[in-house]
């Protein structure tokens, strides 16, 4: 990757910062994650017994699942769907921006914001940080943020418009946000949660709430690796197909 | 040759959009594709710019097969089409600044080209607030910002007012003088006649005539008629028959002729004559 590659990528990152700053619909997701965490903490405040209680971890898990399942996906999918709808994606493509440059440029801000919100949610939830292995937490939430943002880009690139992106997004949002949150209440949801990156984050947080150590298993590592590689391949393949019609 | 099409055909299901299209565009030349709506002009642009696969045949842009155009080729071409969008929340200047960054263009050139397309006073205005014609000019400014070797213009002046059209035409001629080749599609006969070195008349996906505008018109000038305005103010028409010729010579020698014009057919006349349809 030479200097031309990074110059174009930086240009797309700058462009996306300006575009995202004006896209209130896309920014609603991460803000809602923080707001929902505050609300949940308030609702459960009467039931709390201590800072490291299961409820506090549940609140944290709720906020992070919401952020990974809704915020990240929304922030990535809607601007890309807008690019397709307004033909600006085609303008970039025919101005020598390739799939990888566009991918990095588009994912940068949603990824950074999602990662930051994950940390903000820890403080908002009030969980005792000393009970959390921050290295593992950081590794897993950063990787999960990346997968969620990539999934959002994939939805955005398949969508025909922003409205269509919203419709396509909903099943994924339900799956990624609600399945891990409700996994302890239903065995089937619990099994399904093992195959979701948001579910792996939930498993980690559940371990910390019980004072247990969390180690990433082979199956979980495979789920995460498949998420990154699979979505990247699908995205880059689809990017080229958007430009060239049959 | 900067652009070359060899026997390109395109079918959409049972519909033939292009049939055996071949032509070349040389350096510093303006090639026009003149035809009515639905004749295959945009399809041709989409094929040569690598945005559509042909059913058969091949096209080459700057020596490279259109189907494998890479970033280096896209850096050397500019495209204006109805599929070229603008960032509506960004202002006019920022819309161009993004592409200046991507294409390594000095920011000073943004102001130069904004002035050229008549948008200098709108540089701080959000692109979403521009009229359709102004957006079209913004897309044009973006396409020429990096002074491409080859410019693809799909109906670039459609919907613009006459004054702006004249300014844009002057800009095309200026670009041509600097060595940019232009592939222009239009259904405007005057535009094609004024700008194009060579043009092809397209009807239902088939090239029906090809050559310089003058060559095409003269090729169909079978009647060779002349229109004369006499000193007395009468308008008369003369054919090529010997009687008419003698009469005209006599009038000229007696100083009775105020103006005289040849009546060769226009491109539209040729199109109507060959296809039986109008250009619009």
Interface residues (C-beta under 8 A of the other chain):
Chain A: X7 X8 X10 X11 X12 X14 X15 X18 X19 X22 X23 X86 X87 X88 X89 X90 X91 X92 X93 X94 X95 X96 X97 X98 X243 X244 X245 X246
Chain B: X46 X49 X50 X51 X52 X53 X67 X71 X72 X74 X75 X77 X79 X83 X84 X85 X86 X87 X88 X89 X90 X94 X98 X99 X101 X102 X103 X104 X139 X142
